[in-house]
């Protein structure tokens, strides 16, 4: 969320120059991509109601600032995707204002933008009135977000133009698609068909554009259906948040649940789908809010880091930032990144969303600067986890095999194989030390090559295959 990341002009709002200044931090942490929430002009703080799809919101800087950001990110090997919000626009968008004015002047929809929105005479509660007329317009979210008519060839022509502007003209690397389940509300096949069209057009513009969709549904069957569209990824909501499959496995110290999760995902999605697992985002509670204690926060991050696909980490998650006061409101989840221990410092985004008061008590765990100096911190755990993920491509891409035989319920042993690389990953979810027996012939490893500690301690391993694992730890063998 650019607004809350880093501020360079002391107006209290984050900006592109601030993000550019922190690219070194992002690279050092091991992240190789950035997703930016909406960057276009908008009447709201979150900017999910766009007024101009071809412009930069002045809160964040200028188009030149954005172009420099993209160049500097690419120079560091970091790709950048931006939010593409085409389910709806702002009611302040010129398309909508002109379409409504036409109805007021002529008594019915028409004109250049008459088919851009879904106008009808109705009292449906998902429609809002066009003032001074008998017509209403579809607004699935709220009246300030009129739904676009995605069946309109004129709208689709505009969407192609918008994608070309950012992918081609400004070298953006792809899009996060907002609210894909609402393109055609209640019509899964309609949503998939539209996504197929959008993905095809995007790849015609830039063949390696990365497209990831927000499919906020609670079952893997439906999420998997969305992959029929050809889009690269869809967010794995079934594994995220307090009720997702990762968190209970960690809270209940169940290695067995982790192994079953990895296999179930592979069986459901196959080997071609690029999963997009995450723990929390701008719409959900932060992991620091729902995971009890630093060790559990780390362990959940460790499980996430070992998952297939492209993992997503919400800004501040790597320091255990919480949703302000445990509040589940959107502004509380989007407060300023905590860079320094003091409350006022260079780069501080001191104007929180929707006047959500922020002080020292808004941050349960220490700042970036403090955690960087602490070897046992959440931040350094994330950094170590990303280093392992980047070192072994099979973590993200490998075929999974689960070995439950001979292990207790706290332990998970899996292998991952990808393009000739085979690694063994062992999880100890217990709050206590565990001894694990590994069959070297079965697993095919020769050495211990990676370690993650949520609660300290050290590994002990001998030639017989006996591995002593510290509490809540992860080991990688190759």
C-alpha positions in Angstrom: 0.0 0.0 0.0 2.1 2.9 -1.3 0.3 5.4 0.9 1.6 3.7 4.1 5.0 2.6 3.1 7.6 5.4 3.0 7.2 9.2 2.6 9.8 11.4 1.1 8.1 14.8 1.0 6.8 15.0 4.6 3.2 15.2 3.6 2.4 12.2 5.8 1.7 10.0 2.8 3.9 7.3 1.2 5.0 7.9 -2.4 6.8 6.3 -5.3 10.1 8.0 -4.4 9.8 6.4 -1.0 9.2 3.0 -2.5 12.2 3.6 -4.8 14.3 4.5 -1.8 13.4 1.1 -0.1 14.0 -1.1 -3.1 17.4 -2.1 -1.6 15.6 -3.3 1.5 13.1 -5.3 -0.5 15.9 -6.9 -2.6 17.9 -7.6 0.6 14.9 -9.3 2.1 14.8 -11.7 -0.8 11.6 -10.5 -2.5 11.7 -10.4 -6.3 8.3 -8.8 -7.0 6.1 -6.0 -5.8 2.3 -5.7 -6.1 1.1 -2.1 -5.8 -2.4 -1.5 -4.7 -4.2 1.0 -7.0 -2.1 4.0 -8.1 -4.6 5.9 -10.1 -6.5 9.1 -9.2 -9.4 8.3 -6.9 -11.7 10.1 -4.4 -10.9 7.5 -1.6 -7.8 6.7 0.3 -7.6 3.1 -0.9 -8.1 4.1 -4.6 -10.2 1.1 -5.6 -12.6 3.5 -7.3 -10.6 4.8 -10.3 -11.3 8.2 -11.9 -8.6 8.0 -14.6 -7.0 4.7 -15.6 -4.2 6.5 -17.5 -3.0 8.7 -14.7 -1.0 8.6 -11.5 -2.7 9.8 -8.3 -0.7 13.0 -7.2 -0.7 11.7 -3.6 2.0 9.2 -4.8 3.9 11.5 -7.2 4.2 12.0 -10.9 4.2 9.7 -13.9 8.0 10.3 -14.2 8.4 9.2 -10.5 6.6 6.0 -11.4 8.7 5.4 -14.5 11.9 5.8 -12.5 10.5 3.4 -9.9 9.9 0.7 -12.6 13.4 1.3 -14.1 15.1 1.1 -10.7 13.1 -2.0 -9.7 14.0 -3.8 -12.9 17.7 -2.8 -12.5 17.6 -4.9 -9.2 15.8 -7.8 -10.7 12.5 -6.9 -9.1 9.3 -7.1 -11.1 6.3 -4.8 -10.5 2.6 -5.5 -11.0 -0.2 -3.1 -10.4 -3.8 -3.4 -9.4 -6.2 -3.5 -12.4 -9.7 -2.6 -11.2 -12.1 -3.2 -14.1 -15.1 -4.6 -12.3 -16.1 -1.0 -11.5 -14.9 2.6 -11.8 -15.5 5.6 -9.6 -18.7 7.4 -9.9 -16.5 10.4 -10.5 -15.0 8.9 -13.7 -15.9 11.0 -16.8 -17.4 7.9 -18.4 -20.0 7.6 -15.7 -20.7 11.3 -15.3 -21.3 11.7 -19.0 -23.5 8.5 -19.1 -25.7 9.8 -16.3 -25.9 13.3 -17.8 -27.1 11.7 -21.0 -29.9 9.9 -19.2 -31.0 13.1 -17.4 -31.1 15.0 -20.7 -32.7 12.3 -22.9 -34.7 10.2 -20.5 -32.8 7.0 -21.4 -29.3 5.6 -21.6 -27.3 6.4 -24.7 -24.5 8.4 -26.1 -20.8 7.6 -26.2 -20.8 6.0 -22.7 -24.3 4.7 -22.5 -23.3 1.0 -22.6 -20.3 1.4 -20.3 -22.4 0.7 -17.3 -25.5 -1.4 -16.5 -28.4 1.0 -16.3 -32.0 -0.2 -15.8 -35.3 0.7 -14.2 -35.2 -1.3 -11.0 -35.3 -1.2 -7.2 -32.8 -4.0 -6.8 -30.6 -3.4 -3.7 -27.5 -3.9 -5.7 -28.4 -0.9 -7.9 -28.2 2.8 -7.0 -30.3 5.6 -8.4 -29.2 8.0 -11.1 -30.4 11.2 -9.4 -33.2 13.0 -11.2 -34.2 10.0 -13.3 -36.1 6.7 -13.0 -32.9 4.8 -13.8 -30.5 2.9 -11.5 -27.0 1.5 -12.1 -25.5 -1.7 -10.9 -23.2 -1.1 -7.9 -22.4 -4.4 -6.3 -20.0 -2.8 -3.7 -21.5 0.6 -3.1 -22.9 3.6 -5.0 -19.5 5.2 -5.4 -18.4 2.1 -7.5 -20.6 1.7 -10.5 -20.1 -1.7 -12.2 -18.7 -1.6 -15.7 -20.6 -3.5 -18.4 -18.0 -6.0 -19.3 -20.1 -7.3 -22.2 -19.6 -3.9 -24.0 -17.2 -4.0 -26.8 -16.5 -0.4 -26.1 -15.5 -1.2 -22.5 -13.3 -4.1 -23.6 -11.6 -1.8 -26.1 -10.8 0.6 -23.3 -9.5 -2.3 -21.1 -7.2 -3.4 -23.9 -6.0 0.2 -24.3 -5.4 0.5 -20.5 -3.4 -2.7 -20.4 -1.3 -1.7 -23.3 -0.6 1.7 -21.7 0.9 0.1 -18.6 2.3 -3.1 -19.9 3.9 -1.7 -23.1 4.3 2.0 -22.7 5.4 1.9 -19.1 6.8 -1.6 -18.8 4.7 -2.8 -15.9 5.2 -6.6 -15.5 1.6 -7.6 -15.0 -1.6 -7.1 -13.1 -3.4 -8.1 -9.9 -7.0 -8.3 -10.9 -9.4 -7.0 -8.3 -12.7 -8.7 -7.5 -12.8 -11.3 -10.2 -15.7 -13.1 -8.6 -17.8 -10.0 -9.2 -17.2 -9.5 -12.9 -20.5 -11.4 -13.4 -21.9 -11.8 -10.0 -23.1 -15.4 -9.4 -21.9 -16.5 -12.8 -18.7 -18.5 -12.5 -18.6 -19.4 -16.2 -19.1 -15.8 -17.1 -16.2 -14.8 -14.9 -13.9 -17.4 -16.3 -14.8 -16.5 -19.9 -14.0 -12.8 -19.3 -10.7 -13.7 -17.5 -9.8 -15.8 -20.5 -10.4 -12.9 -22.8 -8.4 -10.4 -20.6 -5.5 -12.8 -20.1 -5.3 -13.5 -23.8 -5.2 -9.8 -24.6 -2.7 -9.1 -21.9 -0.3 -11.8 -23.2 -0.7 -10.4 -26.7 0.7 -7.1 -25.4 3.4 -8.7 -23.2 3.9 -12.4 -23.5 5.4 -12.8 -20.0 2.9 -10.5 -18.2 2.0 -12.1 -14.8 -1.7 -12.1 -14.1 -3.0 -12.9 -10.6 -6.7 -12.7 -9.7 -8.4 -12.0 -6.4 -10.9 -14.9 -6.2 -12.2 -14.6 -2.6 -13.9 -17.9 -2.3 -13.6 -20.5 0.4 -13.1 -23.8 -1.5 -10.3 -25.1 -3.7 -12.7 -26.5 -6.3 -13.9 -23.1 -7.3 -10.5 -21.5 -7.1 -9.2 -24.3 -9.4 -12.0 -23.6 -11.8 -10.7 -20.1 -12.3 -7.4 -21.5 -13.7 -9.4 -22.6 -16.7 -9.1 -19.0 -17.8 -5.4 -19.4 -18.5 -4.4 -16.7 -16.0 -1.2 -17.5 -14.2 -2.4 -17.4 -10.6 -5.3 -17.0 -8.2 -4.9 -16.1 -4.5 -5.1 -19.2 -2.3 -7.7 -17.9 0.1 -8.3 -21.4 1.5 -4.9 -21.4 3.1 -4.9 -17.8 4.3 -6.2 -15.8 7.3 -7.0 -17.0 10.8 -9.3 -19.8 9.5 -7.1 -21.0 6.6 -5.3 -24.3 6.5 -1.8 -23.0 7.4 -2.7 -21.3 10.7 -4.5 -24.3 12.4 -1.7 -26.6 11.4 0.8 -24.3 13.2 -1.5 -23.5 16.2 -2.3 -27.2 16.7 1.4 -28.3 16.2 0.3 -30.6 13.5 3.0 -31.7 11.0 0.6 -34.2 9.7 -1.8 -31.4 8.7 1.1 -29.6 6.8 1.9 -32.8 4.8 -1.8 -33.4 4.0 -2.1 -29.7 2.9 0.8 -29.9 0.5 -0.5 -33.1 -1.0 -4.1 -31.9 -1.2 -3.1 -28.8 -3.1 -1.0 -30.8 -5.5 -3.8 -33.2 -6.1 -6.4 -30.4 -6.6 -4.4 -28.0 -8.7 -2.0 -30.3 -10.5 1.5 -29.3 -11.5 0.8 -26.5 -14.0 -1.1 -24.0 -11.8 1.1 -21.4 -10.1 -0.5 -21.1 -6.7 -0.5 -17.7 -4.9 -0.5 -18.5 -1.2 -0.4 -15.8 1.5 -1.2 -15.3 5.2 -2.8 -11.9 5.2 -3.4 -8.9 3.0 -5.0 -5.5 3.0 -8.5 -6.9 3.3 -7.8 -9.5 6.0 -6.4 -9.5 9.5 -2.6 -9.5 9.7 -0.9 -12.7 10.9 0.7 -10.8 13.8 -2.9 -10.2 15.1 -4.1 -13.8 15.0 -1.0 -15.9 15.6 -0.2 -16.2 19.3 3.4 -15.2 20.0 6.5 -14.5 17.9 7.4 -18.2 17.5 4.0 -19.0 15.9 4.3 -15.9 13.7 7.6 -17.2 12.4 6.5 -20.8 12.0 3.5 -19.8 9.9 5.9 -17.7 7.8 8.1 -20.8 7.5 5.3 -23.0 6.2 4.3 -20.3 3.8 7.8 -20.0 2.5 8.0 -23.7 1.8 4.8 -23.8 -0.3 4.6 -24.2 -4.1 3.8 -21.2 -6.3 4.5 -17.6 -5.8 4.1 -16.5 -2.1 2.8 -13.1 -1.2 3.9 -11.1 1.9 1.9 -8.0 2.9 4.1 -5.0 3.8 4.9 -5.1 7.5 4.1 -8.8 7.8 7.9 -9.4 8.0 8.0 -7.5 11.3 4.8 -8.9 12.7 2.7 -5.8 12.3 -0.8 -6.1 13.7 -4.1 -4.8 12.6 -4.4 -1.6 14.8 -5.8 -2.6 18.1 -6.9 -6.0 16.8 -9.5 -4.0 14.8 -10.9 -5.8 11.7 -11.7 -2.5 9.9 -9.9 -1.9 6.6 -8.0 1.2 7.7 -6.7 -0.6 10.8 -5.0 -3.2 8.5 -3.4 -0.4 6.4 -1.5 1.7 8.9 2.1 3.0 8.3 5.1 0.7 8.0 7.1 0.9 11.2 10.7 1.7 10.1 12.1 3.2 13.3 11.6 2.8 17.0 10.5 6.4 17.5 7.1 7.6 16.5 8.3 10.5 14.3 11.1 9.7 11.9 12.2 10.4 8.4 9.9 8.6 6.0 7.1 8.1 8.6 3.6 8.0 6.9 2.0 9.9 9.7 -1.5 10.4 8.1 -3.1 7.0 8.7 -6.1 5.9 6.6 -9.5 7.3 7.6 -8.1 9.1 10.6 -7.2 5.8 12.4 -5.1 7.0 15.3 -1.7 5.5 15.5 0.8 5.5 18.3 3.5 3.3 19.7 0.9 0.8 21.0 -0.3 0.2 17.4 2.8 -2.0 16.8 3.1 -5.1 19.0 6.6 -6.1 17.7 9.6 -3.8 17.2 10.4 -1.7 14.1 12.4 -2.7 11.0 15.6 -1.0 12.4 15.3 -2.8 15.7 14.5 -6.2 14.2 17.3 -5.9 11.7 19.8 -5.8 14.6 18.2 -8.8 16.3 19.2 -12.2 14.9 16.2 -13.8 16.5 13.6 -11.4 15.1 10.7 -12.1 12.8 12.3 -9.9 10.1 15.5 -12.0 10.1 13.4 -15.2 10.0 11.6 -13.9 6.9 14.9 -13.0 5.3 16.3 -16.5 6.0 13.2 -18.1 4.7 13.2 -16.1 1.5 17.0 -16.9 1.0 16.2 -20.6 1.1 13.2 -20.2 -1.2 15.4 -18.4 -3.7 18.3 -20.8 -3.4 16.2 -23.9 -4.1 13.8 -23.5 -7.1 12.2 -26.8 -6.2 10.6 -25.2 -3.2 8.3 -23.2 -5.4 8.1 -25.5 -8.4 8.8 -29.1 -7.2 6.6 -32.1 -7.3 5.7 -33.0 -3.7 5.9 -36.4 -2.0 4.8 -36.8 1.6 6.3 -39.5 3.9 4.1 -39.9 7.0 5.3 -43.4 7.8 7.2 -43.8 11.1 6.7 -40.2 12.2 4.6 -38.7 15.0 1.9 -36.1 14.4 4.3 -33.2 15.1 6.6 -34.1 12.2 6.2 -33.6 8.5 8.7 -35.0 6.0 8.3 -34.2 2.3 10.5 -34.2 -0.8 10.3 -31.8 -3.7 11.7 -32.5 -7.2 12.2 -30.1 -10.0 14.4 -30.3 -13.1 16.9 -32.7 -11.5 16.9 -31.0 -8.1 15.5 -33.0 -5.2 15.3 -31.7 -1.7 13.9 -33.1 1.6 12.0 -30.6 3.9 11.4 -31.6 7.5 9.0 -29.7 9.7 8.9 -29.9 13.5 5.7 -28.1 14.6 6.0 -29.1 18.3 6.8 -26.6 21.0 9.5 -29.1 22.1 12.5 -30.8 20.6 11.8 -33.8 18.5 14.0 -36.6 17.2 13.2 -37.7 13.6 14.5 -40.8 11.8 15.2 -40.2 8.1 15.8 -42.9 5.6 18.7 -41.8 3.5 18.1 -44.4 0.8 14.4 -43.5 0.5 14.8 -39.8 0.5 18.1 -39.6 -1.4 19.8 -36.8 0.5 23.5 -36.3 1.4 23.6 -33.2 3.6 21.8 -30.7 5.7 21.7 -27.5 3.6 19.1 -25.2 5.2 17.7 -24.4 8.7 14.9 -22.2 10.1 14.5 -21.7 13.8 11.3 -20.2 15.2 12.3 -20.7 18.8 16.1 -21.0 18.9 18.2 -24.1 19.5 20.2 -26.1 17.0 20.0 -29.2 14.8 21.9 -32.4 15.6 22.3 -34.9 12.8 24.3 -38.2 12.5 25.0 -40.7 9.8 22.3 -43.1 11.1 19.7 -40.7 9.9 18.7 -39.5 13.4 17.8 -35.8 13.3 17.3 -33.9 16.5 15.1 -30.9 15.7 14.7 -27.8 17.9 11.1 -26.6 18.7 9.2 -25.2 15.7 11.9 -25.7 13.2 12.4 -26.5 9.5 15.3 -28.4 8.0 16.2 -28.8 4.3 18.4 -31.7 3.0 19.8 -32.2 -0.4 
